[in-house]
Amino acid sequence: MSDPTPLGRPGPPQPELTDGIVVLRRLAEADIGPVYAACQDPEVQRWTTVPSPYRREHAEYFVRQYAPSRWRNRGGAVWAFCGEDRVYAGSMEIRIGAEDKAVGNAGFLCAPEARGRGWTTAALRLACEWSFGNLGLARIEWRAFVGNHASRRVAEKAGLVVEGTGRLALRHRDQRRDAWMGSLIASDLRKRP
């Protein structure tokens, strides 16, 4: 019988992480509605690669299948992030690269009602810190379409270094677009005040 995981063993157990303000937790059935609602936001549609139109079945797939399979198959880590009330405020993901298992790619979205609180930045920091120690990553990369200043602010505040612009580096539905690119390496965490 073949093992379903690419590395021959199950991924790490999914932890709950907190810095005392923001909580990263497992996605739950109760998150399907909030994920669906967040992905209706015009800014999410504009700046991310979520399907458009975004249907409820996309949210169901994300919560029930996609996120658990990332953990199970050692393809990365996916959390909901929230405040102490544990109400879904956004999604945080560190995807492990297909070609290089020591490189992760950070992706996130924040529901409109949770913006401006610093939670996405805090969630990204927590996810990166955990991923270096538990997924064996040497580097975490971030990419965003040029012009997505909110994503860039989050990345920079979390300590990622913007390294440049990739011409036509990302696909957005039926076209290719320029993207800002940045990264974080474990030694960057030690440089923080």
N, C-alpha and C positions, 0 to 999 in steps of 0.2 A: 504494500500500500504506500503510495507516495505522500509525502508530507506537503500540506497546502501552503506552507510558509516558504518564501524564497530563500531564507537563510537556514532552513531546517529546524527551527525552533520558534515557538510563539514569541510575540513581541513582549515588551515589558508590561507589567500591569499598569492600568491607567490610574495615575495618581490624581488627587485633588490638590491643587496648589493655591496658596494665598500669601499675600504680603500684608494682611491685616486690613486692606481696603478693597482690593479686587480678589475674586475667587475664580480659578479655572476649574471647571468640573466637567464630568461626563455629560454629553448631550442626552436628553431624556424625551420621552413621548410628548411631554408638556411643552417642549421647545418647538415642535413642528409648526404651530400657529405663529409664534414670534419669528421664527426663521423665515417663513413665508412672507409675513408682513414686512420684515426688514428688507427682503429682496425685491419688494415692490417700489422701494425708494428710488427716485430718479438718479440720485448720486451713486447708489450701489450699481444700478444698471449702467450708468455712464462709465464708471471707473473699474469695474470688476468684470470677470468673465462668466458670471452666473448666466444661466440660460435666459433668453428673452424671447417671448414672454416667460416669466417665471411662474410656474404653476404649483399648486399645492403638492402634487406628486413629486416635484423636484425636492421640496423640503422633506417629504416623507423618506425619499431615497437617501438624502444627505444624513438625516438623523438615524434612520434604521439600518442602512447598509454601508454607505460610504465611510462615515466616521468610525464605526466599529471595525470595518475591514482594514483601515489604515493601522489601527492598533494591532489587530490579530495577525496581519501579514507583514509586520515590521516595515510598513511603508511610511511611517511617520507617526505624528501625534495630532489629534484634533480635540479641541475643547470648546465648550461654551464658556464665555466669561460673563461675570455678573458682579454686583455688589453684595453686601452682606444679606440682602433680601433674597438672593439666589435666583432672581428673575433674569431670564436671558437678556443680555445686553449686546452680545456679538459672538462671533466665532473666531477662533485662533487656531492656526494650523502650521505645523512644521512638516513639510513633505520631504522625504528622503529621495535624493536624486536617483534616477534609473541607471546612469552610467557610473556614478561614484557614490558609494554608500556613506562616505564621510562628509558629504555635502547635503545640507538641508535647505529648503526654500520656505521662507516665512510668508504666509498669506493670512489676511484678516479682514473682517468687516465689522462695523459698529452700527447698531440700530440707531436711527435718527434721534430717538428720545434719550439715548445714553451718551451722545456726543458732548464734548466740552468738559468732561469730568477727569480726563487723564487715565481712564480705565484701559483704553486700548494700548497705550504706551506701557502701563504697568503689566498688562497681560502679556505683551510681547517680551518684556524683560524676563518675566517668570518662565515663559515657554522656552526662551533661548537658554537661560541658565540651566533649566532642567534637561534640555535636549543635549547640551554639551556633555553633561555628566552621565546621562542615561541612554542616549542613542549613539554615543561614540562619534559624534560629529567633530570635524576639524574646522568647519566653516558653515555659517548660515547666511544665505543670500536673500536679498529682497529686490523685487522689481516692481515698478509701478509705471503706468502710462505717464509720459511727460505731461505736466499740467496738474497732476493729482497732488496738490500741495498738502492736503490733509494727511495722506499716506506718508509723504516724505517727512513731514513734521514728526509723526509718530515714530518712524524709523530712526530719525536722527536723535530724538529725545531718548529713545531706548538704547542708544549707543552705536547704532550701525553707521558705518562710514560710507557716504555716497562716493562711488568710484567713477561715475561717468554716465554717459548716455549711449545706449545701444540703438543704432539706427534700425528701424523696423524689427525690433527684437521680440515684440510680443504680438500675438494674434488676438484681435478683438472681433469676434463674430466673423464677418466676411472680409476683413481687411487687416493688414499688418500696421502696427504703430510703433513709434519710437518709445523707448522706455528708459527711465532712470534706473540705475543699478547700484546696489550697495551690498555691504557684507559686514559680518561680525565674526571675529575669531575669539576663541576662549581667552586669550591673553588680554583682549579689550576689556573683559569684565574686571580684571584686576586693576585697570587704570582708572576705574570710576571712583569718584570721591566717596 
